[in-house]
Amino acid sequence: MDTICRRDIKLSDYNISRAKYNELKYFCIQYAEKKQKLQNAYGLKATVNDGMPKSNLSGDSTAQEAVRNAMMQEDIQLIEETARKASPEIYKWILRNVTEGTPYEWMDVPVGRRQFYEYRRYFFYLLAQKR
């Protein structure tokens, strides 16, 4: 993942600190990883029920897995819905930029560069409000 955009953006207009922006940026970068984990989580998991204890974890492992999956799904939906709300016309490009780090110049975005980055800043503003 060497293509992650290293340039910080100016969010002082939206009262977002550098630390908050970095938190949101790295939250978005985890998008693909969360989608992959969620996809891999579905299916059967083999268990051997021979009456012998297998773990020192208490509780229902299936319920714990379901809670983790629900949290990942919420994070994925939060990023996707925020991108749609920032700009319904170009949300796919915003999503690709913030989750994969694909620069504007490498995408065929139907708006100008300045307008794209304004929508991107608005995306981070909306995400900061929700997170």
C-alpha positions, 0 to 999 in steps of 0.5 A: 500500500505504497500509494497512500497519500502522505500529504495532509490537507488543511482542515482548519476551516472545519475545526479539525485538528491534525491529530483528529484528521490523522485518526480519521485518515487511518480509520479510512485506510482500514476500510479494505482490511475490514471488508476482507475480514468481514468477507472471511468471517462468514462461513462454517468454522469447524469445532471439535466437541469432545468435552475437553476445555479448549480455551481460557476465554469465557463467554460465547465465541460465536457471539463475540465474533458476531459483535466484531462483525457488526462493528466492522460492518458499521465502520464500513457503512459509516465510511460509504454513507459519509462519502455518499453524503459528501458528494453523491455524484463522485462518492466512488472516487472519494471512497477510492481516494480516502480508503486506497490513497489513489491520487486525483490524477490517477482517477478519471473524476468528472470534476476539477481537482480543486472541487474534488479536494473540497468534497474530500475535505467535506467528507472528513468534516462529516466523518469527524461529526459522526465519529 
